[in-house]
């Protein structure tokens, strides 16, 4: 719980009163590799904080391909955020790529605290700005204007701490290329 509160306060300082209001909501959980935090079509009910493990946030394209949008590792906040905000079924699934230990916060109760705890609302705003608005815009620019090799080099930089824990086909899915294309890029880069 302390790690979660520290990370949240890194976005916006939380008062002791807010921290105390959050504590009763938090449940400690674990999930096995290949199990789902959330499956597409479900209305998400929780926010998650990964203490330990690795997860992927993905959707299935019209062609039936798995398209990974994001990887989450230790000390990451995980959710189908837009579906939670809109209270609609998620278009995305979140799957554990490794066994995970995590904290679970019920979304409705967490969001209800925003009315009384403005510091928590400011955390949410700062978190969404940094991790969804800015990151999404950068990803969209990258996918539209950069070659696959440049996207792979960016992936290596952004995910250097976990890249050896992710399978090659998952990396290719994230980059929007085939595993064969990824193999060629790695060969060209002598990796």
N, C-alpha and C positions, 0 to 999 in steps of 0.2 A: 504494500500500500504506500509506503514511504517513497518508493521510486516513482510511482504514478503521480503522487502529489508534487514531487520535485519537478518532474517533466512538465506537468500542467503549469506550475508556477514559473517555469522558464518561458512560457508564452505570455502569461500575465500573472502577477503575484496574487495568490489566494490568501484570504484572511483565515485565521484560526477557526472562526465560526463556520466558514464555508467548508473547510477541511472536515470539521466535526459533522457537518450535515451530510457530507459525501460518504463517510465511513460506514454507516449502516446499510448503504445501498450495495456495497462491494461484496461480491462472492468470489472465493478462490476456487478455481476449476482446473481441469486438465482435459486434453483431447488427444486421441491417438492419431498417428500419421494416416492420411487419406480419409479422415472423417471431416465433416463439414461444420463450420461455425454457422454458415448460412448457405442455403441452396436457392438458386434463381427461382423466382415465383413465390417465395415466402416473404411476408412482411417482416422486416427485421425488428427484433424486440430489444436488442442489446448493443452496447458498445463494449469492446474488448480491449484489454491492455496485455500484450504479450510480455510476460516475464522472461520466458525462455521458449525458443522454437522458431519455426518458419512457416509462413502461410502465403498463399497466392490469392489475389482478387482477380476474377476472370469472368468472361462471358463466352457463349458459344455463338459463332457467326452464323449467318444464313446458310453458308456452305458447310456448316457442321464442324468448323475448326475451333479449337480452343484459343482464345485471344486473352493473354494475361495482361492486365492493365498495371498491376503493381505487386511488388513483393513486400511482405512485412516480416521483420525479424525482431530480436530481443528489444525490449523497451519501445515498442511501437503501439500506437493507438490504431485499432482496426474496427472498421464498420462499413456498411453500405450507407454512407452518409446521406446521399440525396433521397434514398428510399425511406430512411428514418425521418428526415425532415418532412417529407410529403406524406408519410404514413401509407405507403403503397408497396406492392410487391417489388422486390429487387430484381433488376435485370442481371445482376451479378451473383456469382457464388464466391464464397470464401472457404478455401480448403486448407487443411493442415498438411504441409509438405514434410513435416517432422512431428514427433510427439511434442506437444506444447503445454506449458503451464501458463495460466493467464488469470486475469481478474475480469469479472463480468459486471457491468453496470446496466441496470434496466433503463432503457432509453426514455420512456415516458417520465419516470421519477427523476432521472437526471435532468431532463429538459425542463421539468416543472420547477427545479431549483433556480433556474435563470431569473424568474420573476423576483425572487427574494434576495438572491445573491448575484449582484451585478458584476462582481469580479469573476464569477463563473461564466456569465454570459460573455464577458470580455475575453476570457480564455477561449471560449468556443469560436468567437469571431476571429481572433488572432490565429487560432489553429486552422480554421477553414481557409482564411486568406493565404496562409503560407503553404499548406499542404494540398489544397484542392484547387484554388484559383490560380496561384502562381505556378505551381507544379504542373497543373493540367495545361496551362497555356504554353509552357516551355516544351512539354511533351508533344503537343499538337504541332508546334513549329518544327520540332525535330523530325517528326514523322512525315511532314509535308515537304521539308526543304533539305534534309540531310540524307546522304547516302547511307546504306546499311553499315558500311565500315565505320563511319563517324558515329552512328547510333551505338554500335558495339563498343567502341572506345569510351563513349559516355557511360554506357552500362558498367563497364569495368571500373570506372572511376566512382560512380554513384553507389554501386553495390559491391565494392571491393571486399568488405568484411564478410559477405555471404556467398560470393560468386561460386566458390568451390562446393557449396551445399545445394546448388541448383542444377538440375539436369539440363543437358544441352538443348533438348527439344523445348524445355520451358523457357530458356533464354531466347531461343529462336522465336517462340510465340510472342514473347514480350517485345521483341524487336520488330515484329511484323514480317519476318522472313522465314524461309524453310530451313530445316536442320542442315540440308545440303549446302545452302548458301552460307550458313554460319560456319560450316566446316571449311569452305573455301576461304572465307575471311580470316579465320584462325590460321590457316596454312599460309596465307599471304603475309600475315603479321608474325609468323613463326611462333605461334602460341600452342 
